[in-house]
Amino acid sequence: MFSTRFLRQWCPRMLIQAAGMKNYTPPLDYSGIQLPEKPKLSYMDKVPTYASNLKPPKMAKRLTLMRGPELIHNEFIHKQYGIVALCGGRLNSGHMEMIRMTINRKMDANKMFAVWRIDPPWQPLTRKGQGKRMGGGKGAIDHYVTPIKAGRVIVEVGGKCEFVQVFSFLNEVAQILPFKAKATSYDLMEAEKIEKKELAASNINPYTPEYVIKNNMGGCHDWISPYDKEWFFKYV
């Protein structure tokens, strides 16, 4: 009987099959996950409901509602998957209906569930008719929006599934939103936090944006935005 080394020496093109031990990763344990009674996203009203004797109030632009980081709704409750905003913006009823229809149509309701993490449209935006002169008071309410800050979790998806199964339709929704957003998972978000801490600890350059702004180097307080003095160029 010829050895495999002899066969490989004289017949290099010969395919020799060899049996060996293979280690496969065990499947994930979904025993602690319970699907809700209604797994799909619910419909959101286009207009908030007011009392019959109350006139719908008008509001200023309040751009501060979109600036800066989100401090409350920036973590996954179910610690699985979802869509996170990367910058500030506004969502109207059309965007929310697009999110609802895309996710409800493409997810498997027998194994997955989706949860809203944003409020229905509540901020009124006014608009004047075309061709009207300036003045005459504030215009009529045109539609309602929901302001979003950077880091806000928009929608959350979970269940007995892996990230590969939900990434396709979550990424499709994230690319259509009117601001930058990404489809991510709880593990990826935790890894990004650790990476940011490691980069900050290994930085040998003492002149960080925070150091430059706090010490008013070059008289930067005269020309930078007041928001840059608070967030150090992180949120534009």
Biotite code that builds the C-alpha atoms (Angstrom):
import biotite.structure as struc

atoms = struc.array([
    struc.Atom([0.000, 0.000, 0.000], chain_id="A", res_id=1, res_name="MET", atom_name="CA", element="C"),
    struc.Atom([1.481, 3.315, -1.066], chain_id="A", res_id=2, res_name="PHE", atom_name="CA", element="C"),
    struc.Atom([1.585, 6.161, 1.422], chain_id="A", res_id=3, res_name="SER", atom_name="CA", element="C"),
    struc.Atom([-0.104, 9.499, 0.719], chain_id="A", res_id=4, res_name="THR", atom_name="CA", element="C"),
    struc.Atom([3.270, 11.249, 0.670], chain_id="A", res_id=5, res_name="ARG", atom_name="CA", element="C"),
    struc.Atom([4.466, 8.935, -2.150], chain_id="A", res_id=6, res_name="PHE", atom_name="CA", element="C"),
    struc.Atom([1.282, 9.488, -4.144], chain_id="A", res_id=7, res_name="LEU", atom_name="CA", element="C"),
    struc.Atom([1.538, 13.291, -3.810], chain_id="A", res_id=8, res_name="ARG", atom_name="CA", element="C"),
    struc.Atom([5.158, 13.156, -4.950], chain_id="A", res_id=9, res_name="GLN", atom_name="CA", element="C"),
    struc.Atom([4.507, 11.197, -8.119], chain_id="A", res_id=10, res_name="TRP", atom_name="CA", element="C"),
    struc.Atom([0.953, 12.339, -8.835], chain_id="A", res_id=11, res_name="CYS", atom_name="CA", element="C"),
    struc.Atom([0.650, 15.991, -7.699], chain_id="A", res_id=12, res_name="PRO", atom_name="CA", element="C"),
    struc.Atom([-2.701, 16.445, -9.472], chain_id="A", res_id=13, res_name="ARG", atom_name="CA", element="C"),
    struc.Atom([-4.356, 13.533, -7.715], chain_id="A", res_id=14, res_name="MET", atom_name="CA", element="C"),
    struc.Atom([-7.109, 14.479, -5.227], chain_id="A", res_id=15, res_name="LEU", atom_name="CA", element="C"),
    struc.Atom([-6.736, 12.543, -1.990], chain_id="A", res_id=16, res_name="ILE", atom_name="CA", element="C"),
    struc.Atom([-9.634, 12.642, 0.435], chain_id="A", res_id=17, res_name="GLN", atom_name="CA", element="C"),
    struc.Atom([-8.823, 12.576, 4.130], chain_id="A", res_id=18, res_name="ALA", atom_name="CA", element="C"),
    struc.Atom([-11.206, 12.332, 7.059], chain_id="A", res_id=19, res_name="ALA", atom_name="CA", element="C"),
    struc.Atom([-10.770, 14.725, 9.940], chain_id="A", res_id=20, res_name="GLY", atom_name="CA", element="C"),
    struc.Atom([-12.492, 16.282, 12.902], chain_id="A", res_id=21, res_name="MET", atom_name="CA", element="C"),
    struc.Atom([-14.600, 19.380, 12.216], chain_id="A", res_id=22, res_name="LYS", atom_name="CA", element="C"),
    struc.Atom([-15.837, 21.830, 14.811], chain_id="A", res_id=23, res_name="ASN", atom_name="CA", element="C"),
    struc.Atom([-19.134, 23.550, 14.089], chain_id="A", res_id=24, res_name="TYR", atom_name="CA", element="C"),
    struc.Atom([-20.428, 26.464, 16.154], chain_id="A", res_id=25, res_name="THR", atom_name="CA", element="C"),
    struc.Atom([-23.546, 25.492, 18.104], chain_id="A", res_id=26, res_name="PRO", atom_name="CA", element="C"),
    struc.Atom([-26.826, 27.172, 17.068], chain_id="A", res_id=27, res_name="PRO", atom_name="CA", element="C"),
    struc.Atom([-28.051, 30.162, 19.022], chain_id="A", res_id=28, res_name="LEU", atom_name="CA", element="C"),
    struc.Atom([-30.416, 29.554, 21.908], chain_id="A", res_id=29, res_name="ASP", atom_name="CA", element="C"),
    struc.Atom([-33.775, 31.289, 21.363], chain_id="A", res_id=30, res_name="TYR", atom_name="CA", element="C"),
    struc.Atom([-35.560, 29.641, 24.278], chain_id="A", res_id=31, res_name="SER", atom_name="CA", element="C"),
    struc.Atom([-35.813, 32.907, 26.247], chain_id="A", res_id=32, res_name="GLY", atom_name="CA", element="C"),
    struc.Atom([-37.407, 34.873, 23.384], chain_id="A", res_id=33, res_name="ILE", atom_name="CA", element="C"),
    struc.Atom([-41.177, 35.179, 23.318], chain_id="A", res_id=34, res_name="GLN", atom_name="CA", element="C"),
    struc.Atom([-42.928, 36.694, 20.315], chain_id="A", res_id=35, res_name="LEU", atom_name="CA", element="C"),
    struc.Atom([-45.583, 39.332, 21.096], chain_id="A", res_id=36, res_name="PRO", atom_name="CA", element="C"),
    struc.Atom([-49.218, 38.889, 20.168], chain_id="A", res_id=37, res_name="GLU", atom_name="CA", element="C"),
    struc.Atom([-48.916, 41.484, 17.381], chain_id="A", res_id=38, res_name="LYS", atom_name="CA", element="C"),
    struc.Atom([-45.415, 41.113, 15.876], chain_id="A", res_id=39, res_name="PRO", atom_name="CA", element="C"),
    struc.Atom([-45.802, 43.632, 13.054], chain_id="A", res_id=40, res_name="LYS", atom_name="CA", element="C"),
    struc.Atom([-45.410, 47.413, 13.154], chain_id="A", res_id=41, res_name="LEU", atom_name="CA", element="C"),
    struc.Atom([-48.608, 49.319, 13.884], chain_id="A", res_id=42, res_name="SER", atom_name="CA", element="C"),
    struc.Atom([-50.021, 52.164, 11.808], chain_id="A", res_id=43, res_name="TYR", atom_name="CA", element="C"),
    struc.Atom([-49.158, 55.695, 12.935], chain_id="A", res_id=44, res_name="MET", atom_name="CA", element="C"),
    struc.Atom([-51.593, 58.579, 12.598], chain_id="A", res_id=45, res_name="ASP", atom_name="CA", element="C"),
    struc.Atom([-50.618, 61.402, 10.265], chain_id="A", res_id=46, res_name="LYS", atom_name="CA", element="C"),
    struc.Atom([-52.160, 64.084, 12.501], chain_id="A", res_id=47, res_name="VAL", atom_name="CA", element="C"),
    struc.Atom([-52.179, 64.140, 16.320], chain_id="A", res_id=48, res_name="PRO", atom_name="CA", element="C"),
    struc.Atom([-55.582, 64.097, 17.977], chain_id="A", res_id=49, res_name="THR", atom_name="CA", element="C"),
    struc.Atom([-56.732, 67.171, 19.897], chain_id="A", res_id=50, res_name="TYR", atom_name="CA", element="C"),
    struc.Atom([-59.845, 67.943, 21.881], chain_id="A", res_id=51, res_name="ALA", atom_name="CA", element="C"),
    struc.Atom([-62.839, 69.162, 19.894], chain_id="A", res_id=52, res_name="SER", atom_name="CA", element="C"),
    struc.Atom([-62.745, 72.611, 21.508], chain_id="A", res_id=53, res_name="ASN", atom_name="CA", element="C"),
    struc.Atom([-58.967, 73.041, 21.041], chain_id="A", res_id=54, res_name="LEU", atom_name="CA", element="C"),
    struc.Atom([-57.468, 74.663, 17.973], chain_id="A", res_id=55, res_name="LYS", atom_name="CA", element="C"),
    struc.Atom([-54.330, 72.841, 16.708], chain_id="A", res_id=56, res_name="PRO", atom_name="CA", element="C"),
    struc.Atom([-51.403, 74.928, 17.979], chain_id="A", res_id=57, res_name="PRO", atom_name="CA", element="C"),
    struc.Atom([-48.660, 76.209, 15.688], chain_id="A", res_id=58, res_name="LYS", atom_name="CA", element="C"),
    struc.Atom([-45.004, 75.982, 16.564], chain_id="A", res_id=59, res_name="MET", atom_name="CA", element="C"),
    struc.Atom([-41.651, 77.502, 15.685], chain_id="A", res_id=60, res_name="ALA", atom_name="CA", element="C"),
    struc.Atom([-39.037, 75.486, 13.781], chain_id="A", res_id=61, res_name="LYS", atom_name="CA", element="C"),
    struc.Atom([-37.149, 74.492, 16.961], chain_id="A", res_id=62, res_name="ARG", atom_name="CA", element="C"),
    struc.Atom([-34.094, 73.142, 15.166], chain_id="A", res_id=63, res_name="LEU", atom_name="CA", element="C"),
    struc.Atom([-32.554, 72.246, 18.527], chain_id="A", res_id=64, res_name="THR", atom_name="CA", element="C"),
    struc.Atom([-34.827, 69.182, 18.536], chain_id="A", res_id=65, res_name="LEU", atom_name="CA", element="C"),
    struc.Atom([-32.655, 67.731, 15.743], chain_id="A", res_id=66, res_name="MET", atom_name="CA", element="C"),
    struc.Atom([-29.222, 68.897, 16.932], chain_id="A", res_id=67, res_name="ARG", atom_name="CA", element="C"),
    struc.Atom([-26.868, 67.027, 19.204], chain_id="A", res_id=68, res_name="GLY", atom_name="CA", element="C"),
    struc.Atom([-26.859, 63.419, 20.415], chain_id="A", res_id=69, res_name="PRO", atom_name="CA", element="C"),
    struc.Atom([-29.800, 61.371, 21.600], chain_id="A", res_id=70, res_name="GLU", atom_name="CA", element="C"),
    struc.Atom([-29.393, 60.762, 25.328], chain_id="A", res_id=71, res_name="LEU", atom_name="CA", element="C"),
    struc.Atom([-32.369, 58.503, 26.115], chain_id="A", res_id=72, res_name="ILE", atom_name="CA", element="C"),
    struc.Atom([-33.475, 56.281, 23.213], chain_id="A", res_id=73, res_name="HIS", atom_name="CA", element="C"),
    struc.Atom([-29.985, 55.299, 22.055], chain_id="A", res_id=74, res_name="ASN", atom_name="CA", element="C"),
    struc.Atom([-29.935, 51.633, 23.164], chain_id="A", res_id=75, res_name="GLU", atom_name="CA", element="C"),
    struc.Atom([-31.730, 48.493, 22.007], chain_id="A", res_id=76, res_name="PHE", atom_name="CA", element="C"),
    struc.Atom([-34.351, 47.317, 24.507], chain_id="A", res_id=77, res_name="ILE", atom_name="CA", element="C"),
    struc.Atom([-34.450, 43.734, 23.189], chain_id="A", res_id=78, res_name="HIS", atom_name="CA", element="C"),
    struc.Atom([-30.656, 43.723, 22.514], chain_id="A", res_id=79, res_name="LYS", atom_name="CA", element="C"),
    struc.Atom([-30.966, 42.393, 18.985], chain_id="A", res_id=80, res_name="GLN", atom_name="CA", element="C"),
    struc.Atom([-31.229, 44.449, 15.758], chain_id="A", res_id=81, res_name="TYR", atom_name="CA", element="C"),
    struc.Atom([-32.598, 47.730, 14.456], chain_id="A", res_id=82, res_name="GLY", atom_name="CA", element="C"),
    struc.Atom([-32.040, 50.997, 12.588], chain_id="A", res_id=83, res_name="ILE", atom_name="CA", element="C"),
    struc.Atom([-30.094, 53.847, 14.207], chain_id="A", res_id=84, res_name="VAL", atom_name="CA", element="C"),
    struc.Atom([-29.901, 57.449, 12.956], chain_id="A", res_id=85, res_name="ALA", atom_name="CA", element="C"),
    struc.Atom([-26.391, 58.790, 12.306], chain_id="A", res_id=86, res_name="LEU", atom_name="CA", element="C"),
    struc.Atom([-27.395, 62.462, 12.164], chain_id="A", res_id=87, res_name="CYS", atom_name="CA", element="C"),
    struc.Atom([-30.369, 64.684, 12.882], chain_id="A", res_id=88, res_name="GLY", atom_name="CA", element="C"),
    struc.Atom([-33.431, 64.988, 10.696], chain_id="A", res_id=89, res_name="GLY", atom_name="CA", element="C"),
    struc.Atom([-37.210, 64.771, 10.466], chain_id="A", res_id=90, res_name="ARG", atom_name="CA", element="C"),
    struc.Atom([-39.594, 61.946, 9.663], chain_id="A", res_id=91, res_name="LEU", atom_name="CA", element="C"),
    struc.Atom([-43.056, 62.583, 8.272], chain_id="A", res_id=92, res_name="ASN", atom_name="CA", element="C"),
    struc.Atom([-45.982, 60.202, 7.904], chain_id="A", res_id=93, res_name="SER", atom_name="CA", element="C"),
    struc.Atom([-44.819, 59.080, 4.440], chain_id="A", res_id=94, res_name="GLY", atom_name="CA", element="C"),
    struc.Atom([-41.464, 57.928, 5.760], chain_id="A", res_id=95, res_name="HIS", atom_name="CA", element="C"),
    struc.Atom([-43.095, 56.049, 8.616], chain_id="A", res_id=96, res_name="MET", atom_name="CA", element="C"),
    struc.Atom([-45.535, 54.330, 6.282], chain_id="A", res_id=97, res_name="GLU", atom_name="CA", element="C"),
    struc.Atom([-42.621, 53.297, 4.036], chain_id="A", res_id=98, res_name="MET", atom_name="CA", element="C"),
    struc.Atom([-40.817, 51.811, 7.057], chain_id="A", res_id=99, res_name="ILE", atom_name="CA", element="C"),
    struc.Atom([-43.938, 49.989, 8.223], chain_id="A", res_id=100, res_name="ARG", atom_name="CA", element="C"),
    struc.Atom([-44.862, 48.490, 4.854], chain_id="A", res_id=101, res_name="MET", atom_name="CA", element="C"),
    struc.Atom([-41.309, 47.420, 3.935], chain_id="A", res_id=102, res_name="THR", atom_name="CA", element="C"),
    struc.Atom([-40.558, 45.712, 7.238], chain_id="A", res_id=103, res_name="ILE", atom_name="CA", element="C"),
    struc.Atom([-43.989, 44.090, 7.625], chain_id="A", res_id=104, res_name="ASN", atom_name="CA", element="C"),
    struc.Atom([-43.870, 42.753, 4.088], chain_id="A", res_id=105, res_name="ARG", atom_name="CA", element="C"),
    struc.Atom([-40.353, 41.295, 4.179], chain_id="A", res_id=106, res_name="LYS", atom_name="CA", element="C"),
    struc.Atom([-40.006, 39.961, 7.708], chain_id="A", res_id=107, res_name="MET", atom_name="CA", element="C"),
    struc.Atom([-41.194, 36.506, 8.822], chain_id="A", res_id=108, res_name="ASP", atom_name="CA", element="C"),
    struc.Atom([-43.919, 37.214, 11.369], chain_id="A", res_id=109, res_name="ALA", atom_name="CA", element="C"),
    struc.Atom([-43.743, 33.606, 12.654], chain_id="A", res_id=110, res_name="ASN", atom_name="CA", element="C"),
    struc.Atom([-40.153, 34.085, 13.847], chain_id="A", res_id=111, res_name="LYS", atom_name="CA", element="C"),
    struc.Atom([-39.610, 37.857, 14.055], chain_id="A", res_id=112, res_name="MET", atom_name="CA", element="C"),
    struc.Atom([-41.217, 40.947, 15.531], chain_id="A", res_id=113, res_name="PHE", atom_name="CA", element="C"),
    struc.Atom([-40.748, 44.695, 15.037], chain_id="A", res_id=114, res_name="ALA", atom_name="CA", element="C"),
    struc.Atom([-41.249, 47.569, 17.488], chain_id="A", res_id=115, res_name="VAL", atom_name="CA", element="C"),
    struc.Atom([-41.426, 51.331, 16.945], chain_id="A", res_id=116, res_name="TRP", atom_name="CA", element="C"),
    struc.Atom([-38.954, 53.401, 18.957], chain_id="A", res_id=117, res_name="ARG", atom_name="CA", element="C"),
    struc.Atom([-40.174, 56.819, 17.795], chain_id="A", res_id=118, res_name="ILE", atom_name="CA", element="C"),
    struc.Atom([-43.313, 58.850, 18.409], chain_id="A", res_id=119, res_name="ASP", atom_name="CA", element="C"),
    struc.Atom([-45.993, 59.522, 15.778], chain_id="A", res_id=120, res_name="PRO", atom_name="CA", element="C"),
    struc.Atom([-45.734, 62.883, 13.949], chain_id="A", res_id=121, res_name="PRO", atom_name="CA", element="C"),
    struc.Atom([-46.401, 65.630, 16.505], chain_id="A", res_id=122, res_name="TRP", atom_name="CA", element="C"),
    struc.Atom([-44.452, 68.769, 15.484], chain_id="A", res_id=123, res_name="GLN", atom_name="CA", element="C"),
    struc.Atom([-46.475, 71.016, 13.108], chain_id="A", res_id=124, res_name="PRO", atom_name="CA", element="C"),
    struc.Atom([-44.782, 72.595, 10.099], chain_id="A", res_id=125, res_name="LEU", atom_name="CA", element="C"),
    struc.Atom([-46.522, 75.588, 8.519], chain_id="A", res_id=126, res_name="THR", atom_name="CA", element="C"),
    struc.Atom([-46.469, 76.768, 4.909], chain_id="A", res_id=127, res_name="ARG", atom_name="CA", element="C"),
    struc.Atom([-47.953, 79.685, 3.023], chain_id="A", res_id=128, res_name="LYS", atom_name="CA", element="C"),
    struc.Atom([-49.704, 79.389, -0.299], chain_id="A", res_id=129, res_name="GLY", atom_name="CA", element="C"),
    struc.Atom([-47.716, 79.893, -3.475], chain_id="A", res_id=130, res_name="GLN", atom_name="CA", element="C"),
    struc.Atom([-47.587, 83.465, -4.714], chain_id="A", res_id=131, res_name="GLY", atom_name="CA", element="C"),
    struc.Atom([-48.572, 85.109, -1.431], chain_id="A", res_id=132, res_name="LYS", atom_name="CA", element="C"),
    struc.Atom([-46.870, 88.274, -0.257], chain_id="A", res_id=133, res_name="ARG", atom_name="CA", element="C"),
    struc.Atom([-44.701, 88.376, 2.841], chain_id="A", res_id=134, res_name="MET", atom_name="CA", element="C"),
    struc.Atom([-46.384, 89.201, 6.122], chain_id="A", res_id=135, res_name="GLY", atom_name="CA", element="C"),
    struc.Atom([-49.924, 88.494, 7.185], chain_id="A", res_id=136, res_name="GLY", atom_name="CA", element="C"),
    struc.Atom([-48.971, 86.257, 10.099], chain_id="A", res_id=137, res_name="GLY", atom_name="CA", element="C"),
    struc.Atom([-47.852, 82.681, 10.302], chain_id="A", res_id=138, res_name="LYS", atom_name="CA", element="C"),
    struc.Atom([-49.064, 80.301, 7.609], chain_id="A", res_id=139, res_name="GLY", atom_name="CA", element="C"),
    struc.Atom([-51.422, 77.386, 8.026], chain_id="A", res_id=140, res_name="ALA", atom_name="CA", element="C"),
    struc.Atom([-50.246, 73.960, 9.238], chain_id="A", res_id=141, res_name="ILE", atom_name="CA", element="C"),
    struc.Atom([-49.105, 71.904, 6.254], chain_id="A", res_id=142, res_name="ASP", atom_name="CA", element="C"),
    struc.Atom([-48.077, 68.600, 7.877], chain_id="A", res_id=143, res_name="HIS", atom_name="CA", element="C"),
    struc.Atom([-46.620, 67.081, 11.042], chain_id="A", res_id=144, res_name="TYR", atom_name="CA", element="C"),
    struc.Atom([-43.171, 65.574, 11.579], chain_id="A", res_id=145, res_name="VAL", atom_name="CA", element="C"),
    struc.Atom([-41.139, 63.786, 14.253], chain_id="A", res_id=146, res_name="THR", atom_name="CA", element="C"),
    struc.Atom([-37.677, 65.288, 14.933], chain_id="A", res_id=147, res_name="PRO", atom_name="CA", element="C"),
    struc.Atom([-34.805, 62.799, 15.226], chain_id="A", res_id=148, res_name="ILE", atom_name="CA", element="C"),
    struc.Atom([-31.387, 63.274, 16.847], chain_id="A", res_id=149, res_name="LYS", atom_name="CA", element="C"),
    struc.Atom([-28.126, 61.465, 16.083], chain_id="A", res_id=150, res_name="ALA", atom_name="CA", element="C"),
    struc.Atom([-27.983, 58.049, 17.742], chain_id="A", res_id=151, res_name="GLY", atom_name="CA", element="C"),
    struc.Atom([-31.764, 57.645, 18.002], chain_id="A", res_id=152, res_name="ARG", atom_name="CA", element="C"),
    struc.Atom([-33.093, 54.105, 17.559], chain_id="A", res_id=153, res_name="VAL", atom_name="CA", element="C"),
    struc.Atom([-35.886, 54.378, 14.981], chain_id="A", res_id=154, res_name="ILE", atom_name="CA", element="C"),
    struc.Atom([-37.187, 50.825, 14.798], chain_id="A", res_id=155, res_name="VAL", atom_name="CA", element="C"),
    struc.Atom([-36.168, 47.607, 16.508], chain_id="A", res_id=156, res_name="GLU", atom_name="CA", element="C"),
    struc.Atom([-36.420, 44.060, 15.123], chain_id="A", res_id=157, res_name="VAL", atom_name="CA", element="C"),
    struc.Atom([-35.952, 40.859, 17.084], chain_id="A", res_id=158, res_name="GLY", atom_name="CA", element="C"),
    struc.Atom([-37.081, 37.282, 17.464], chain_id="A", res_id=159, res_name="GLY", atom_name="CA", element="C"),
    struc.Atom([-35.697, 33.866, 16.598], chain_id="A", res_id=160, res_name="LYS", atom_name="CA", element="C"),
    struc.Atom([-33.428, 35.107, 13.828], chain_id="A", res_id=161, res_name="CYS", atom_name="CA", element="C"),
    struc.Atom([-29.866, 36.199, 13.101], chain_id="A", res_id=162, res_name="GLU", atom_name="CA", element="C"),
    struc.Atom([-28.573, 39.537, 11.867], chain_id="A", res_id=163, res_name="PHE", atom_name="CA", element="C"),
    struc.Atom([-27.951, 38.155, 8.370], chain_id="A", res_id=164, res_name="VAL", atom_name="CA", element="C"),
    struc.Atom([-31.656, 37.408, 7.965], chain_id="A", res_id=165, res_name="GLN", atom_name="CA", element="C"),
    struc.Atom([-32.830, 40.933, 8.799], chain_id="A", res_id=166, res_name="VAL", atom_name="CA", element="C"),
    struc.Atom([-29.950, 43.022, 7.428], chain_id="A", res_id=167, res_name="PHE", atom_name="CA", element="C"),
    struc.Atom([-31.232, 43.072, 3.836], chain_id="A", res_id=168, res_name="SER", atom_name="CA", element="C"),
    struc.Atom([-34.567, 44.813, 4.474], chain_id="A", res_id=169, res_name="PHE", atom_name="CA", element="C"),
    struc.Atom([-33.306, 46.923, 7.385], chain_id="A", res_id=170, res_name="LEU", atom_name="CA", element="C"),
    struc.Atom([-30.493, 48.278, 5.219], chain_id="A", res_id=171, res_name="ASN", atom_name="CA", element="C"),
    struc.Atom([-32.994, 48.946, 2.413], chain_id="A", res_id=172, res_name="GLU", atom_name="CA", element="C"),
    struc.Atom([-35.078, 51.082, 4.755], chain_id="A", res_id=173, res_name="VAL", atom_name="CA", element="C"),
    struc.Atom([-32.026, 52.878, 6.172], chain_id="A", res_id=174, res_name="ALA", atom_name="CA", element="C"),
    struc.Atom([-30.852, 53.918, 2.694], chain_id="A", res_id=175, res_name="GLN", atom_name="CA", element="C"),
    struc.Atom([-34.201, 55.535, 1.815], chain_id="A", res_id=176, res_name="ILE", atom_name="CA", element="C"),
    struc.Atom([-34.562, 57.650, 4.963], chain_id="A", res_id=177, res_name="LEU", atom_name="CA", element="C"),
    struc.Atom([-34.113, 61.441, 4.528], chain_id="A", res_id=178, res_name="PRO", atom_name="CA", element="C"),
    struc.Atom([-31.012, 61.424, 6.774], chain_id="A", res_id=179, res_name="PHE", atom_name="CA", element="C"),
    struc.Atom([-28.044, 59.111, 7.276], chain_id="A", res_id=180, res_name="LYS", atom_name="CA", element="C"),
    struc.Atom([-28.933, 55.920, 9.122], chain_id="A", res_id=181, res_name="ALA", atom_name="CA", element="C"),
    struc.Atom([-27.603, 52.382, 9.395], chain_id="A", res_id=182, res_name="LYS", atom_name="CA", element="C"),
    struc.Atom([-28.869, 48.881, 10.132], chain_id="A", res_id=183, res_name="ALA", atom_name="CA", element="C"),
    struc.Atom([-26.936, 47.464, 13.064], chain_id="A", res_id=184, res_name="THR", atom_name="CA", element="C"),
    struc.Atom([-27.093, 44.990, 15.927], chain_id="A", res_id=185, res_name="SER", atom_name="CA", element="C"),
    struc.Atom([-26.546, 45.180, 19.665], chain_id="A", res_id=186, res_name="TYR", atom_name="CA", element="C"),
    struc.Atom([-23.188, 43.382, 19.433], chain_id="A", res_id=187, res_name="ASP", atom_name="CA", element="C"),
    struc.Atom([-21.922, 45.745, 16.723], chain_id="A", res_id=188, res_name="LEU", atom_name="CA", element="C"),
    struc.Atom([-22.912, 48.797, 18.769], chain_id="A", res_id=189, res_name="MET", atom_name="CA", element="C"),
    struc.Atom([-21.075, 47.472, 21.818], chain_id="A", res_id=190, res_name="GLU", atom_name="CA", element="C"),
    struc.Atom([-17.988, 46.739, 19.689], chain_id="A", res_id=191, res_name="ALA", atom_name="CA", element="C"),
    struc.Atom([-18.062, 50.304, 18.316], chain_id="A", res_id=192, res_name="GLU", atom_name="CA", element="C"),
    struc.Atom([-18.163, 51.730, 21.851], chain_id="A", res_id=193, res_name="LYS", atom_name="CA", element="C"),
    struc.Atom([-15.139, 49.657, 22.860], chain_id="A", res_id=194, res_name="ILE", atom_name="CA", element="C"),
    struc.Atom([-13.276, 50.708, 19.713], chain_id="A", res_id=195, res_name="GLU", atom_name="CA", element="C"),
    struc.Atom([-13.959, 54.401, 20.388], chain_id="A", res_id=196, res_name="LYS", atom_name="CA", element="C"),
    struc.Atom([-12.628, 54.081, 23.934], chain_id="A", res_id=197, res_name="LYS", atom_name="CA", element="C"),
    struc.Atom([-9.499, 52.306, 22.700], chain_id="A", res_id=198, res_name="GLU", atom_name="CA", element="C"),
    struc.Atom([-8.862, 54.959, 20.047], chain_id="A", res_id=199, res_name="LEU", atom_name="CA", element="C"),
    struc.Atom([-9.281, 57.745, 22.594], chain_id="A", res_id=200, res_name="ALA", atom_name="CA", element="C"),
    struc.Atom([-6.929, 56.009, 25.036], chain_id="A", res_id=201, res_name="ALA", atom_name="CA", element="C"),
    struc.Atom([-4.265, 55.336, 22.394], chain_id="A", res_id=202, res_name="SER", atom_name="CA", element="C"),
    struc.Atom([-4.323, 58.858, 20.942], chain_id="A", res_id=203, res_name="ASN", atom_name="CA", element="C"),
    struc.Atom([-0.910, 60.490, 21.479], chain_id="A", res_id=204, res_name="ILE", atom_name="CA", element="C"),
    struc.Atom([-1.899, 63.855, 20.009], chain_id="A", res_id=205, res_name="ASN", atom_name="CA", element="C"),
    struc.Atom([-2.788, 66.171, 22.925], chain_id="A", res_id=206, res_name="PRO", atom_name="CA", element="C"),
    struc.Atom([-4.432, 68.762, 20.651], chain_id="A", res_id=207, res_name="TYR", atom_name="CA", element="C"),
    struc.Atom([-7.862, 67.190, 20.371], chain_id="A", res_id=208, res_name="THR", atom_name="CA", element="C"),
    struc.Atom([-10.874, 69.272, 19.280], chain_id="A", res_id=209, res_name="PRO", atom_name="CA", element="C"),
    struc.Atom([-12.051, 69.356, 22.890], chain_id="A", res_id=210, res_name="GLU", atom_name="CA", element="C"),
    struc.Atom([-8.683, 70.673, 24.122], chain_id="A", res_id=211, res_name="TYR", atom_name="CA", element="C"),
    struc.Atom([-8.460, 73.285, 21.353], chain_id="A", res_id=212, res_name="VAL", atom_name="CA", element="C"),
    struc.Atom([-11.976, 74.641, 21.943], chain_id="A", res_id=213, res_name="ILE", atom_name="CA", element="C"),
    struc.Atom([-11.808, 74.649, 25.736], chain_id="A", res_id=214, res_name="LYS", atom_name="CA", element="C"),
    struc.Atom([-8.525, 76.598, 25.663], chain_id="A", res_id=215, res_name="ASN", atom_name="CA", element="C"),
    struc.Atom([-9.704, 78.979, 22.875], chain_id="A", res_id=216, res_name="ASN", atom_name="CA", element="C"),
    struc.Atom([-6.606, 78.277, 20.816], chain_id="A", res_id=217, res_name="MET", atom_name="CA", element="C"),
    struc.Atom([-6.219, 80.694, 17.904], chain_id="A", res_id=218, res_name="GLY", atom_name="CA", element="C"),
    struc.Atom([-9.234, 82.647, 19.132], chain_id="A", res_id=219, res_name="GLY", atom_name="CA", element="C"),
    struc.Atom([-11.579, 79.963, 17.795], chain_id="A", res_id=220, res_name="CYS", atom_name="CA", element="C"),
    struc.Atom([-14.439, 81.155, 20.039], chain_id="A", res_id=221, res_name="HIS", atom_name="CA", element="C"),
    struc.Atom([-14.866, 84.160, 17.760], chain_id="A", res_id=222, res_name="ASP", atom_name="CA", element="C"),
    struc.Atom([-15.827, 82.183, 14.669], chain_id="A", res_id=223, res_name="TRP", atom_name="CA", element="C"),
    struc.Atom([-17.018, 78.682, 15.637], chain_id="A", res_id=224, res_name="ILE", atom_name="CA", element="C"),
    struc.Atom([-20.656, 77.829, 16.241], chain_id="A", res_id=225, res_name="SER", atom_name="CA", element="C"),
    struc.Atom([-22.008, 77.772, 19.815], chain_id="A", res_id=226, res_name="PRO", atom_name="CA", element="C"),
    struc.Atom([-23.003, 74.149, 19.174], chain_id="A", res_id=227, res_name="TYR", atom_name="CA", element="C"),
    struc.Atom([-19.352, 73.296, 18.404], chain_id="A", res_id=228, res_name="ASP", atom_name="CA", element="C"),
    struc.Atom([-18.404, 74.668, 21.819], chain_id="A", res_id=229, res_name="LYS", atom_name="CA", element="C"),
    struc.Atom([-20.744, 72.118, 23.349], chain_id="A", res_id=230, res_name="GLU", atom_name="CA", element="C"),
    struc.Atom([-20.161, 69.031, 21.159], chain_id="A", res_id=231, res_name="TRP", atom_name="CA", element="C"),
    struc.Atom([-16.635, 69.718, 19.757], chain_id="A", res_id=232, res_name="PHE", atom_name="CA", element="C"),
    struc.Atom([-17.423, 69.307, 16.013], chain_id="A", res_id=233, res_name="PHE", atom_name="CA", element="C"),
    struc.Atom([-19.044, 65.885, 16.539], chain_id="A", res_id=234, res_name="LYS", atom_name="CA", element="C"),
    struc.Atom([-22.581, 66.813, 15.529], chain_id="A", res_id=235, res_name="TYR", atom_name="CA", element="C"),
    struc.Atom([-23.004, 69.273, 12.667], chain_id="A", res_id=236, res_name="VAL", atom_name="CA", element="C"),
])
